[in-house]
Amino acid sequence: MICLSAEHREPAPRVGDSVRFRTGHNENLLGVLNTSTARALGLALPPMDTATPATGRKHRFTDSGSTNIDRRTCRRVVPMEVLSLGMSRTGTASIKAALEILGYNDCYHGSSICANAQDVEMWMEAYAAKFEGRGTFGRAEWDKLLGHCVAVTDAPCNVFAAELIDAYPEAKIILVERDIESWDKSFGILIDGTFRLSRIAGFLDPFWAGRVVGSMRRWMADGFGARTPEEARKNARSRYRAHYAQVRSLAPKDRLLEYELGSGWEPLCKFLGKEVPNVPFPRTNEAVELREELERLRSACVVRAMRNVAGGLLVCVGLALASYYW
């Protein structure tokens, strides 16, 4: 299969389809079991993705509308034009939205993994090549994994800043830095959320929750040398400083924009050669939205796990009844 664009994606099989009953009555029963159980546990059910005027879509950390594309079968179909390599929690969601307003679709972001969890397979190969010396991951592999994207921002892309700069020497580079005190505080929220994600949910739903949770934990392990929240907090500032020093040392000055959040459209559009759009620069309340997104992600993981368990129970009941009456 050749991936042409987001509109040419194959529909994703929902995890657990192989054990679901196909009649409307039993499908509704399964849905009632999941919904009622989730509400009884006090979980916020993950909403469907909704369009936004700014970008035409809103990427959320849920499995709603997720696809099931094997990127290994893909190739590059659009040029890679922009590498936004600032650390996570430096306005990456705003930068993604701004780039998409300017016509840079798709822009890969951490939430893109939730939209196509099978991406994790190749990200794990990239981590293994970089941090363990197992295999190679070069331009050919990046073109498969990111071949549908003209821009990238956020993790896990920023972990591979050096590799992406080397793979795409023609791309322009944006570096957004934040005051380290405010960044550290915001990043602490992300640390707590990442390590709270349930391993059990990942075990019960390996195809989506397992991949998403595994990807985030691998990011912490390799990006921050952290297997625990305490290690992540201890290493955060030194890794932050080292990251920016590395990008500045590798990025050619004529291809680098050090963008300050709050500067608006002008410096970004001038750097990219784009006209200033007649809409406000996208801004998000990152601390509030991060907590909401992490809760949605946690809920999505648990709900999908319950869906699989409920589906398995229904199959067992069905088989028991069939054997009794047969």
DOMARSE-717361 format. One line per 2 residues: number of its first residue (from 1); for each residue x, y, z of N, C-alpha, C. Coordinates in nm, 3 decimals, padded with zeros to 5 digits. Layout:
NUM = X:Y:Z:X:Y:Z:X:Y:Z | ... $
***
This chain:
1 = 00.083:-00.119:00.000:00.000:00.000:00.000:00.087:00.124:00.000 | 00.052:00.220:-00.084:00.121:00.349:-00.086:00.034:00.451:-00.017 $
3 = 00.087:00.518:00.083:00.012:00.621:00.156:00.019:00.750:00.078 | -00.094:00.796:00.027:-00.094:00.918:-00.052:-00.122:01.041:00.033 $
5 = -00.218:01.032:00.122:-00.252:01.146:00.206:-00.342:01.097:00.317 | -00.378:01.190:00.406:-00.467:01.153:00.517:-00.601:01.103:00.464 $
7 = -00.643:01.153:00.346:-00.773:01.116:00.293:-00.773:00.975:00.233 | -00.655:00.917:00.210:-00.645:00.787:00.147:-00.612:00.677:00.248 $
9 = -00.635:00.704:00.375:-00.601:00.605:00.475:-00.706:00.494:00.479 | -00.660:00.375:00.510:-00.751:00.264:00.527:-00.820:00.278:00.663 $
11 = -00.949:00.241:00.671:-01.016:00.247:00.801:-00.953:00.150:00.898 | -00.945:00.194:01.024:-00.878:00.110:01.124:-00.971:00.004:01.177 $
13 = -00.929:-00.122:01.182:-01.008:-00.222:01.252:-01.002:-00.192:01.401 | -01.117:-00.191:01.467:-01.117:-00.162:01.609:-01.065:-00.283:01.684 $
15 = -00.982:-00.257:01.783:-00.925:-00.367:01.861:-01.037:-00.446:01.926 | -01.033:-00.577:01.915:-01.137:-00.661:01.970:-01.242:-00.702:01.869 $
17 = -01.233:-00.655:01.741:-01.331:-00.692:01.641:-01.344:-00.843:01.625 | -01.234:-00.916:01.643:-01.236:-01.060:01.620:-01.323:-01.133:01.722 $
19 = -01.353:-01.069:01.835:-01.434:-01.135:01.936:-01.567:-01.066:01.956 | -01.597:-00.965:01.876:-01.724:-00.896:01.892:-01.837:-00.973:01.823 $
21 = -01.956:-00.969:01.885:-02.074:-01.017:01.816:-02.114:-00.911:01.714 | -02.165:-00.952:01.600:-02.189:-00.858:01.491:-02.333:-00.808:01.486 $
23 = -02.423:-00.861:01.566:-02.561:-00.815:01.559:-02.574:-00.683:01.631 | -02.672:-00.604:01.588:-02.690:-00.473:01.648:-02.718:-00.481:01.797 $
25 = -02.797:-00.584:01.837:-02.833:-00.595:01.979:-02.709:-00.614:02.065 | -02.624:-00.706:02.026:-02.507:-00.734:02.108:-02.402:-00.625:02.100 $
27 = -02.393:-00.557:01.985:-02.301:-00.443:01.976:-02.345:-00.335:02.074 | -02.479:-00.312:02.081:-02.529:-00.211:02.174:-02.504:-00.254:02.318 $
29 = -02.521:-00.383:02.345:-02.495:-00.433:02.480:-02.351:-00.409:02.520 | -02.260:-00.436:02.427:-02.118:-00.415:02.456:-02.092:-00.268:02.484 $
31 = -02.155:-00.180:02.406:-02.136:-00.038:02.428:-02.189:00.006:02.563 | -02.306:-00.048:02.603:-02.364:-00.013:02.732:-02.273:-00.058:02.845 $
33 = -02.217:-00.179:02.832:-02.127:-00.228:02.935:-02.007:-00.137:02.952 | -01.949:-00.096:02.842:-01.831:-00.010:02.850:-01.864:00.125:02.909 $
35 = -01.973:00.186:02.860:-02.008:00.320:02.904:-02.046:00.322:03.051 | -02.132:00.228:03.091:-02.175:00.228:03.230:-02.060:00.197:03.325 $
37 = -01.974:00.105:03.285:-01.859:00.073:03.371:-01.766:00.191:03.385 | -01.742:00.259:03.273:-01.654:00.376:03.278:-01.711:00.483:03.368 $
39 = -01.841:00.507:03.357:-01.902:00.610:03.441:-01.900:00.570:03.587 | -01.921:00.441:03.614:-01.917:00.394:03.752:-01.780:00.414:03.815 $
41 = -01.676:00.406:03.730:-01.540:00.426:03.779:-01.500:00.572:03.781 | -01.591:00.659:03.737:-01.559:00.801:03.738:-01.466:00.844:03.628 $
43 = -01.467:00.770:03.516:-01.377:00.803:03.405:-01.448:00.896:03.308 | -01.371:00.994:03.257:-01.424:01.081:03.153:-01.411:01.009:03.020 $
45 = -01.525:00.977:02.957:-01.517:00.907:02.830:-01.452:00.994:02.725 | -01.361:00.941:02.646:-01.291:01.021:02.547:-01.386:01.068:02.439 $
47 = -01.390:01.199:02.410:-01.481:01.250:02.310:-01.430:01.222:02.170 | -01.523:01.229:02.074:-01.482:01.220:01.935:-01.407:01.346:01.898 $
49 = -01.315:01.334:01.803:-01.240:01.451:01.757:-01.336:01.551:01.696 | -01.314:01.678:01.720:-01.400:01.781:01.664:-01.318:01.878:01.584 $
51 = -01.379:01.931:01.479:-01.308:02.025:01.393:-01.296:02.159:01.462 | -01.192:02.232:01.431:-01.173:02.366:01.484:-01.157:02.461:01.368 $
53 = -01.203:02.587:01.379:-01.191:02.681:01.269:-01.048:02.704:01.225 | -00.953:02.695:01.320:-00.815:02.731:01.286:-00.749:02.629:01.195 $
55 = -00.766:02.501:01.224:-00.690:02.400:01.150:-00.778:02.299:01.079 | -00.911:02.307:01.100:-00.997:02.210:01.036:-01.008:02.080:01.112 $
57 = -00.929:02.059:01.213:-00.936:01.939:01.293:-00.862:01.963:01.423 | -00.896:01.887:01.523:-00.827:01.899:01.651:-00.769:01.764:01.688 $
59 = -00.639:01.759:01.705:-00.573:01.634:01.741:-00.582:01.617:01.892 | -00.639:01.504:01.932:-00.651:01.477:02.073:-00.585:01.344:02.105 $
61 = -00.548:01.328:02.231:-00.485:01.204:02.273:-00.592:01.099:02.301 | -00.668:01.062:02.197:-00.767:00.956:02.206:-00.755:00.869:02.084 $
63 = -00.833:00.760:02.083:-00.830:00.669:01.969:-00.943:00.697:01.872 | -01.020:00.806:01.892:-01.133:00.834:01.807:-01.087:00.856:01.663 $
65 = -01.146:00.782:01.570:-01.111:00.800:01.431:-00.970:00.757:01.396 | -00.910:00.671:01.479:-00.772:00.632:01.455:-00.762:00.544:01.331 $
67 = -00.644:00.546:01.269:-00.619:00.465:01.151:-00.523:00.353:01.186 | -00.498:00.266:01.090:-00.415:00.149:01.116:-00.318:00.130:00.999 $
69 = -00.236:00.230:00.974:-00.146:00.229:00.860:-00.011:00.173:00.901 | 00.039:00.080:00.822:00.175:00.029:00.841:00.268:00.120:00.762 $
71 = 00.341:00.207:00.831:00.427:00.304:00.763:00.541:00.237:00.686 | 00.571:00.114:00.719:00.680:00.047:00.646:00.646:00.030:00.498 $
73 = 00.517:00.036:00.466:00.475:00.021:00.327:00.461:00.155:00.256 | 00.494:00.263:00.326:00.473:00.397:00.271:00.601:00.455:00.212 $
75 = 00.589:00.567:00.150:00.703:00.638:00.094:00.676:00.788:00.106 | 00.777:00.868:00.079:00.758:01.012:00.085:00.679:01.060:-00.036 $
77 = 00.572:01.135:-00.008:00.488:01.187:-00.115:00.481:01.339:-00.114 | 00.534:01.401:-00.008:00.545:01.547:00.000:00.682:01.580:00.058 $
79 = 00.740:01.694:00.022:00.872:01.727:00.076:00.865:01.763:00.224 | 00.970:01.729:00.297:00.981:01.774:00.436:01.035:01.916:00.434 $
81 = 00.956:02.011:00.483:00.992:02.152:00.472:01.029:02.219:00.603 | 00.970:02.175:00.714:00.991:02.243:00.842:01.016:02.142:00.953 $
83 = 01.123:02.164:01.027:01.153:02.085:01.147:01.145:02.178:01.267 | 01.038:02.168:01.344:01.026:02.247:01.466:01.074:02.159:01.581 $
85 = 01.193:02.187:01.632:01.265:02.093:01.718:01.275:02.135:01.863 | 01.192:02.231:01.904:01.191:02.268:02.045:01.140:02.154:02.131 $
87 = 01.175:02.159:02.259:01.133:02.055:02.351:00.981:02.056:02.369 | 00.927:01.943:02.408:00.786:01.936:02.444:00.760:02.032:02.560 $
89 = 00.639:02.085:02.565:00.598:02.185:02.663:00.657:02.321:02.634 | 00.685:02.349:02.506:00.730:02.483:02.467:00.637:02.538:02.359 $
91 = 00.509:02.508:02.371:00.413:02.559:02.274:00.406:02.478:02.147 | 00.438:02.350:02.153:00.438:02.269:02.031:00.299:02.258:01.969 $
93 = 00.195:02.256:02.051:00.059:02.249:01.996:00.026:02.376:01.920 | 00.067:02.491:01.973:00.044:02.618:01.904:00.122:02.624:01.773 $
95 = 00.247:02.577:01.776:00.328:02.577:01.655:00.268:02.485:01.550 | 00.222:02.370:01.591:00.157:02.277:01.498:00.036:02.344:01.432 $
97 = -00.048:02.406:01.515:-00.166:02.472:01.461:-00.128:02.586:01.367 | -00.026:02.663:01.405:00.018:02.775:01.320:00.069:02.724:01.186 $
99 = 00.150:02.620:01.189:00.205:02.566:01.064:00.093:02.512:00.975 | -00.007:02.451:01.033:-00.116:02.398:00.952:-00.200:02.511:00.894 $
101 = -00.217:02.619:00.968:-00.286:02.735:00.912:-00.210:02.789:00.791 | -00.079:02.783:00.797:00.005:02.831:00.686:00.014:02.731:00.571 $
103 = -00.053:02.617:00.586:-00.058:02.521:00.476:00.034:02.403:00.489 | 00.101:02.389:00.603:00.192:02.276:00.623:00.116:02.157:00.681 $
105 = 00.049:02.086:00.595:-00.025:01.966:00.635:00.039:01.843:00.571 | 00.057:01.738:00.641:00.040:01.720:00.783:00.164:01.768:00.858 $
107 = 00.141:01.804:00.985:00.251:01.835:01.076:00.251:01.730:01.186 | 00.356:01.650:01.191:00.360:01.540:01.288:00.382:01.595:01.428 $
109 = 00.305:01.542:01.523:00.306:01.588:01.662:00.290:01.464:01.749 | 00.316:01.478:01.878:00.301:01.363:01.966:00.165:01.297:01.957 $
111 = 00.062:01.378:01.937:-00.074:01.324:01.927:-00.094:01.242:01.801 | -00.004:01.257:01.703:-00.017:01.180:01.579:-00.004:01.030:01.605 $
113 = 00.070:00.994:01.709:00.083:00.852:01.743:-00.051:00.796:01.786 | -00.129:00.875:01.859:-00.261:00.828:01.900:-00.352:00.811:01.779 $
115 = -00.332:00.893:01.676:-00.414:00.884:01.556:-00.379:00.762:01.472 | -00.255:00.715:01.481:-00.213:00.595:01.408:-00.110:00.521:01.493 $
117 = -00.160:00.444:01.588:-00.073:00.384:01.689:00.030:00.289:01.629 | 00.006:00.240:01.509:00.103:00.149:01.448:00.235:00.220:01.417 $
119 = 00.234:00.354:01.418:00.359:00.429:01.403:00.462:00.388:01.508 | 00.413:00.346:01.623:00.504:00.312:01.734:00.604:00.205:01.693 $
121 = 00.564:00.115:01.605:00.656:00.009:01.563:00.784:00.069:01.505 | 00.769:00.168:01.418:00.888:00.228:01.358:00.960:00.321:01.454 $
123 = 00.886:00.389:01.542:00.953:00.473:01.641:01.041:00.389:01.732 | 00.995:00.271:01.768:01.077:00.183:01.852:01.204:00.140:01.778 $
125 = 01.193:00.119:01.647:01.312:00.087:01.568:01.409:00.205:01.567 | 01.354:00.328:01.560:01.440:00.447:01.562:01.511:00.460:01.696 $
127 = 01.438:00.438:01.806:01.499:00.442:01.939:01.610:00.337:01.950 | 01.583:00.216:01.902:01.681:00.108:01.913:01.807:00.141:01.834 $
129 = 01.791:00.200:01.716:01.907:00.235:01.634:01.990:00.345:01.700 | 01.924:00.444:01.757:01.995:00.559:01.815:02.057:00.528:01.950 $
131 = 01.984:00.460:02.035:02.029:00.445:02.173:02.087:00.308:02.206 | 02.065:00.210:02.119:02.116:00.076:02.146:02.209:00.026:02.037 $
133 = 02.218:00.100:01.926:02.302:00.057:01.815:02.250:-00.064:01.743 | 02.119:-00.089:01.754:02.059:-00.204:01.687:01.992:-00.160:01.557 $
135 = 02.045:-00.203:01.445:01.988:-00.168:01.316:02.026:-00.027:01.275 | 01.971:00.015:01.162:01.994:00.150:01.111:01.860:00.217:01.087 $
137 = 01.860:00.348:01.099:01.738:00.424:01.075:01.779:00.555:01.010 | 01.775:00.559:00.877:01.820:00.676:00.803:01.711:00.738:00.719 $
139 = 01.752:00.810:00.615:01.657:00.883:00.532:01.546:00.792:00.477 | 01.580:00.673:00.434:01.479:00.583:00.379:01.371:00.551:00.482 $
141 = 01.412:00.526:00.605:01.316:00.494:00.711:01.234:00.615:00.751 | 01.299:00.732:00.760:01.224:00.854:00.793:01.121:00.885:00.686 $
143 = 01.157:00.861:00.560:01.062:00.887:00.452:00.940:00.796:00.459 | 00.957:00.677:00.512:00.843:00.589:00.531:00.756:00.635:00.648 $
145 = 00.821:00.663:00.760:00.748:00.700:00.881:00.683:00.837:00.870 | 00.753:00.932:00.810:00.706:01.071:00.804:00.682:01.118:00.662 $
147 = 00.666:01.025:00.569:00.655:01.063:00.429:00.531:01.140:00.393 | 00.429:01.136:00.477:00.305:01.210:00.453:00.309:01.349:00.516 $
149 = 00.420:01.383:00.581:00.429:01.509:00.656:00.523:01.607:00.589 | 00.485:01.734:00.595:00.574:01.841:00.547:00.639:01.914:00.663 $
151 = 00.598:01.881:00.786:00.654:01.947:00.904:00.643:01.853:01.023 | 00.727:01.878:01.124:00.721:01.800:01.248:00.740:01.894:01.366 $
153 = 00.687:01.854:01.480:00.709:01.925:01.605:00.683:01.829:01.720 | 00.728:01.863:01.840:00.700:01.786:01.960:00.776:01.654:01.961 $
155 = 00.757:01.580:02.071:00.813:01.445:02.082:00.724:01.348:02.004 | 00.780:01.240:01.954:00.919:01.197:01.969:01.016:01.256:01.867 $
157 = 00.965:01.339:01.776:01.053:01.392:01.671:01.172:01.468:01.729 | 01.149:01.546:01.836:01.259:01.628:01.887:01.370:01.543:01.950 $
159 = 01.340:01.419:01.988:01.445:01.330:02.038:01.546:01.299:01.928 | 01.499:01.304:01.804:01.582:01.270:01.689:01.618:01.394:01.608 $
161 = 01.643:01.504:01.679:01.675:01.630:01.613:01.796:01.615:01.521 | 01.903:01.557:01.570:02.025:01.543:01.490:02.000:01.458:01.366 $
163 = 01.925:01.350:01.383:01.899:01.260:01.271:01.811:01.327:01.166 | 01.712:01.404:01.209:01.622:01.470:01.114:01.692:01.584:01.042 $
165 = 01.777:01.658:01.112:01.854:01.765:01.047:01.944:01.704:00.939 | 02.002:01.590:00.970:02.089:01.523:00.873:02.010:01.465:00.756 $
167 = 01.893:01.409:00.785:01.812:01.345:00.681:01.750:01.446:00.586 | 01.718:01.566:00.637:01.648:01.666:00.556:01.725:01.798:00.557 $
169 = 01.837:01.803:00.486:01.922:01.924:00.487:01.856:02.044:00.421 | 01.748:02.022:00.347:01.679:02.133:00.282:01.571:02.194:00.371 $
171 = 01.535:02.130:00.480:01.425:02.176:00.565:01.468:02.295:00.651 | 01.373:02.385:00.675:01.397:02.497:00.767:01.372:02.450:00.910 $
173 = 01.445:02.510:01.002:01.442:02.464:01.141:01.391:02.575:01.232 | 01.293:02.542:01.314:01.237:02.636:01.411:01.271:02.586:01.550 $
175 = 01.318:02.675:01.634:01.354:02.639:01.771:01.281:02.734:01.866 | 01.188:02.679:01.940:01.113:02.756:02.039:01.164:02.718:02.177 $
177 = 01.215:02.816:02.248:01.266:02.791:02.383:01.182:02.867:02.484 | 01.171:02.811:02.601:01.090:02.867:02.708:01.178:02.887:02.830 $
179 = 01.143:02.984:02.912:01.213:03.002:03.039:01.217:02.869:03.113 | 01.335:02.828:03.155:01.350:02.693:03.207:01.270:02.670:03.336 $
181 = 01.247:02.775:03.413:01.169:02.759:03.536:01.024:02.723:03.502 | 00.963:02.799:03.411:00.824:02.771:03.374:00.814:02.640:03.298 $
183 = 00.915:02.609:03.215:00.914:02.482:03.143:00.920:02.365:03.240 | 01.006:02.373:03.339:01.023:02.264:03.434:00.893:02.236:03.509 $
185 = 00.823:02.341:03.543:00.695:02.325:03.613:00.593:02.256:03.524 | 00.585:02.301:03.399:00.492:02.241:03.304:00.530:02.097:03.272 $
187 = 00.659:02.073:03.257:00.704:01.939:03.223:00.676:01.842:03.337 | 00.677:01.892:03.461:00.645:01.807:03.575:00.506:01.746:03.564 $
189 = 00.411:01.824:03.509:00.276:01.772:03.489:00.279:01.654:03.392 | 00.358:01.669:03.287:00.370:01.564:03.187:00.437:01.440:03.244 $
191 = 00.538:01.461:03.328:00.604:01.347:03.393:00.504:01.266:03.474 | 00.427:01.336:03.557:00.330:01.267:03.642:00.228:01.191:03.558 $
193 = 00.179:01.257:03.452:00.079:01.192:03.367:00.133:01.071:03.295 | 00.256:01.080:03.248:00.316:00.969:03.174:00.332:00.846:03.262 $
195 = 00.382:00.864:03.382:00.408:00.748:03.467:00.283:00.696:03.537 | 00.174:00.773:03.530:00.048:00.724:03.587:-00.028:00.635:03.490 $
197 = 00.007:00.643:03.362:-00.066:00.563:03.264:-00.056:00.415:03.299 | -00.166:00.349:03.291:-00.176:00.213:03.342:-00.106:00.110:03.253 $
199 = -00.015:00.034:03.313:00.045:-00.079:03.240:-00.059:-00.188:03.217 | -00.154:-00.201:03.309:-00.257:-00.304:03.293:-00.343:-00.274:03.171 $
201 = -00.380:-00.145:03.153:-00.459:-00.108:03.036:-00.383:-00.141:02.909 | -00.253:-00.115:02.910:-00.171:-00.147:02.794:-00.165:-00.296:02.768 $
203 = -00.162:-00.374:02.875:-00.158:-00.520:02.860:-00.288:-00.572:02.803 | -00.401:-00.516:02.849:-00.531:-00.563:02.804:-00.567:-00.511:02.665 $
205 = -00.503:-00.403:02.622:-00.528:-00.349:02.489:-00.394:-00.319:02.423 | -00.320:-00.422:02.382:-00.184:-00.400:02.331:-00.178:-00.325:02.200 $
207 = -00.285:-00.330:02.121:-00.277:-00.274:01.987:-00.289:-00.122:01.984 | -00.353:-00.063:02.085:-00.360:00.083:02.089:-00.300:00.134:02.220 $
209 = -00.363:00.103:02.331:-00.315:00.154:02.460:-00.172:00.108:02.487 | -00.143:-00.018:02.458:-00.009:-00.069:02.482:00.096:00.004:02.402 $
211 = 00.064:00.033:02.277:00.159:00.106:02.193:00.178:00.249:02.241 | 00.067:00.317:02.271:00.074:00.457:02.312:00.150:00.471:02.443 $
213 = 00.113:00.389:02.542:00.181:00.394:02.671:00.328:00.357:02.656 | 00.355:00.253:02.578:00.494:00.211:02.557:00.578:00.318:02.492 $
215 = 00.518:00.390:02.397:00.590:00.498:02.329:00.627:00.610:02.425 | 00.534:00.648:02.511:00.560:00.756:02.605:00.666:00.716:02.707 $
217 = 00.660:00.594:02.753:00.761:00.549:02.851:00.898:00.536:02.786 | 00.902:00.495:02.660:01.032:00.486:02.591:01.089:00.626:02.570 $
219 = 01.003:00.722:02.541:01.046:00.861:02.527:01.111:00.910:02.655 | 01.048:00.881:02.769:01.107:00.921:02.896:01.239:00.848:02.921 $
221 = 01.243:00.719:02.889:01.362:00.639:02.917:01.481:00.686:02.835 | 01.461:00.708:02.705:01.573:00.744:02.619:01.593:00.895:02.608 $
223 = 01.483:00.968:02.604:01.496:01.113:02.592:01.544:01.181:02.719 | 01.512:01.120:02.835:01.548:01.183:02.962:01.622:01.088:03.056 $
225 = 01.658:00.971:03.007:01.730:00.876:03.091:01.653:00.840:03.216 | 01.520:00.829:03.203:01.435:00.815:03.321:01.345:00.693:03.313 $
227 = 01.354:00.611:03.415:01.263:00.497:03.430:01.160:00.523:03.539 | 01.179:00.630:03.614:01.088:00.666:03.723:01.061:00.816:03.717 $
229 = 00.952:00.862:03.781:00.926:01.005:03.785:01.040:01.083:03.851 | 01.101:01.024:03.952:01.210:01.092:04.022:01.329:01.114:03.930 $
231 = 01.363:01.013:03.851:01.473:01.027:03.756:01.441:01.132:03.650 | 01.316:01.135:03.606:01.277:01.233:03.504:01.293:01.375:03.556 $
233 = 01.249:01.399:03.679:01.263:01.533:03.737:01.410:01.569:03.758 | 01.488:01.473:03.800:01.630:01.498:03.825:01.704:01.534:03.696 $
235 = 01.669:01.469:03.586:01.742:01.487:03.460:01.684:01.594:03.369 | 01.564:01.642:03.400:01.492:01.727:03.305:01.571:01.850:03.261 $
237 = 01.623:01.926:03.355:01.688:02.053:03.319:01.817:02.031:03.241 | 01.895:01.933:03.280:02.020:01.910:03.207:01.992:01.862:03.066 $
239 = 01.890:01.778:03.048:01.854:01.731:02.914:01.799:01.847:02.830 | 01.725:01.934:02.893:01.670:02.051:02.825:01.783:02.138:02.769 $
241 = 01.879:02.171:02.854:01.991:02.256:02.810:02.073:02.187:02.702 | 02.098:02.058:02.719:02.178:01.984:02.621:02.109:01.978:02.486 $
243 = 01.978:01.966:02.487:01.903:01.958:02.362:01.918:02.086:02.281 | 01.898:02.200:02.346:01.907:02.327:02.274:02.049:02.355:02.227 $
245 = 02.145:02.318:02.306:02.285:02.335:02.264:02.314:02.251:02.141 | 02.262:02.130:02.138:02.286:02.042:02.024:02.223:02.097:01.897 $
247 = 02.097:02.138:01.905:02.030:02.189:01.785:02.100:02.313:01.732 | 02.139:02.403:01.820:02.208:02.525:01.775:02.342:02.492:01.710 $
249 = 02.407:02.388:01.757:02.537:02.352:01.700:02.523:02.284:01.564 | 02.409:02.222:01.538:02.389:02.147:01.415:02.316:02.225:01.306 $
251 = 02.231:02.318:01.346:02.146:02.387:01.248:02.223:02.500:01.179 | 02.228:02.499:01.046:02.289:02.613:00.975:02.215:02.742:01.009 $
253 = 02.288:02.849:01.032:02.227:02.974:01.078:02.124:03.028:00.981 | 02.147:03.006:00.850:02.054:03.060:00.751:01.926:02.978:00.741 $
255 = 01.922:02.864:00.809:01.801:02.781:00.808:01.735:02.774:00.945 | 01.782:02.854:01.040:01.733:02.845:01.178:01.659:02.971:01.219 $
257 = 01.540:02.952:01.275:01.464:03.060:01.337:01.447:03.028:01.484 | 01.498:03.116:01.569:01.473:03.103:01.713:01.350:03.188:01.743 $
259 = 01.239:03.119:01.755:01.110:03.186:01.767:01.070:03.198:01.914 | 01.024:03.315:01.950:00.978:03.339:02.087:00.827:03.339:02.089 $
261 = 00.768:03.253:02.170:00.623:03.249:02.181:00.570:03.386:02.222 | 00.464:03.428:02.157:00.408:03.560:02.180:00.450:03.660:02.076 $
263 = 00.540:03.618:01.985:00.588:03.709:01.881:00.490:03.724:01.766 | 00.388:03.639:01.762:00.288:03.650:01.657:00.335:03.590:01.525 $
265 = 00.264:03.628:01.420:00.287:03.570:01.288:00.411:03.623:01.217 | 00.446:03.751:01.237:00.543:03.816:01.150:00.677:03.743:01.139 $
267 = 00.746:03.715:01.249:00.876:03.648:01.233:00.865:03.510:01.171 | 00.761:03.438:01.204:00.743:03.303:01.150:00.715:03.309:01.000 $
269 = 00.624:03.397:00.960:00.589:03.407:00.818:00.705:03.460:00.735 | 00.780:03.555:00.789:00.897:03.606:00.717:00.999:03.496:00.695 $
271 = 01.022:03.416:00.796:01.120:03.307:00.786:01.076:03.202:00.685 | 00.946:03.174:00.681:00.894:03.069:00.593:00.853:03.120:00.456 $
273 = 00.857:03.252:00.438:00.817:03.309:00.309:00.668:03.300:00.284 | 00.589:03.317:00.388:00.444:03.309:00.379:00.380:03.444:00.411 $
275 = 00.263:03.467:00.355:00.187:03.587:00.390:00.127:03.570:00.529 | 00.116:03.682:00.601:00.056:03.678:00.734:-00.093:03.650:00.721 $
277 = -00.144:03.545:00.781:-00.287:03.513:00.768:-00.374:03.610:00.847 | -00.497:03.620:00.807:-00.590:03.712:00.870:-00.665:03.643:00.984 $
279 = -00.592:03.574:01.068:-00.649:03.508:01.186:-00.550:03.524:01.300 | -00.596:03.523:01.424:-00.503:03.533:01.537:-00.407:03.415:01.541 $
281 = -00.288:03.439:01.592:-00.193:03.329:01.611:-00.250:03.234:01.715 | -00.252:03.105:01.687:-00.311:03.011:01.783:-00.236:03.008:01.915 $
283 = -00.313:03.014:02.022:-00.255:03.006:02.156:-00.336:02.907:02.238 | -00.269:02.836:02.324:-00.337:02.740:02.410:-00.294:02.761:02.553 $
285 = -00.386:02.731:02.644:-00.352:02.727:02.786:-00.292:02.590:02.812 | -00.160:02.581:02.799:-00.096:02.451:02.792:-00.111:02.369:02.920 $
287 = -00.101:02.433:03.034:-00.109:02.356:03.158:-00.247:02.292:03.174 | -00.352:02.373:03.151:-00.489:02.322:03.163:-00.516:02.215:03.059 $
289 = -00.480:02.244:02.933:-00.508:02.149:02.826:-00.427:02.021:02.843 | -00.306:02.032:02.894:-00.226:01.911:02.914:-00.293:01.818:03.013 $
291 = -00.340:01.873:03.125:-00.409:01.788:03.223:-00.532:01.722:03.161 | -00.607:01.799:03.082:-00.725:01.743:03.018:-00.688:01.633:02.919 $
293 = -00.584:01.656:02.839:-00.544:01.558:02.739:-00.492:01.430:02.804 | -00.415:01.445:02.911:-00.365:01.326:02.980:-00.479:01.245:03.041 $
295 = -00.581:01.315:03.092:-00.697:01.244:03.146:-00.773:01.173:03.035 | -00.786:01.239:02.920:-00.851:01.172:02.807:-00.774:01.048:02.764 $
297 = -00.642:01.061:02.761:-00.560:00.948:02.721:-00.574:00.833:02.820 | -00.568:00.865:02.949:-00.584:00.761:03.051:-00.720:00.694:03.037 $
299 = -00.824:00.775:03.019:-00.959:00.720:03.005:-00.971:00.634:02.881 | -00.913:00.680:02.770:-00.919:00.603:02.646:-00.852:00.467:02.664 $
301 = -00.736:00.466:02.731:-00.666:00.339:02.755:-00.752:00.243:02.836 | -00.813:00.295:02.943:-00.891:00.209:03.031:-01.018:00.162:02.962 $
303 = -01.086:00.253:02.891:-01.211:00.216:02.824:-01.186:00.109:02.718 | -01.078:00.123:02.642:-01.047:00.023:02.540:-01.014:-00.112:02.606 $
305 = -00.944:-00.107:02.717:-00.914:-00.232:02.787:-01.043:-00.298:02.836 | -01.135:-00.217:02.891:-01.262:-00.273:02.937:-01.342:-00.328:02.821 $
307 = -01.334:-00.261:02.706:-01.405:-00.308:02.587:-01.357:-00.447:02.549 | -01.227:-00.468:02.553:-01.174:-00.599:02.518:-01.214:-00.706:02.619 $
309 = -01.208:-00.669:02.748:-01.248:-00.764:02.852:-01.396:-00.798:02.838 | -01.480:-00.695:02.818:-01.623:-00.718:02.803:-01.652:-00.803:02.681 $
311 = -01.580:-00.775:02.571:-01.599:-00.855:02.450:-01.562:-01.000:02.473 | -01.451:-01.021:02.545:-01.409:-01.158:02.574:-01.510:-01.230:02.662 $
313 = -01.568:-01.158:02.761:-01.669:-01.219:02.847:-01.793:-01.258:02.769 | -01.835:-01.171:02.676:-01.952:-01.202:02.596:-01.929:-01.325:02.509 $
315 = -01.809:-01.335:02.455:-01.777:-01.453:02.374:-01.783:-01.579:02.460 | -01.725:-01.571:02.581:-01.727:-01.687:02.670:-01.869:-01.728:02.705 $
317 = -01.954:-01.628:02.733:-02.094:-01.658:02.764:-02.162:-01.721:02.644 | -02.136:-01.664:02.526:-02.196:-01.718:02.405:-02.154:-01.861:02.378 $
319 = -02.026:-01.889:02.396:-01.977:-02.025:02.375:-02.036:-02.122:02.477 | -02.048:-02.074:02.602:-02.106:-02.160:02.706:-02.251:-02.193:02.675 $
321 = -02.328:-02.092:02.632:-02.468:-02.115:02.597:-02.479:-02.207:02.477 | -02.391:-02.184:02.379:-02.396:-02.268:02.259:-02.367:-02.414:02.292 $
323 = -02.266:-02.435:02.378:-02.231:-02.573:02.414:-02.342:-02.639:02.496 | -02.412:-02.557:02.576:-02.519:-02.611:02.661:-02.639:-02.657:02.577 $
325 = -02.676:-02.571:02.477:-02.795:-02.602:02.399:-02.765:-02.688:02.277 | -02.637:-02.703:02.242:-02.602:-02.778:02.122:-02.611:-02.924:02.154 $
***
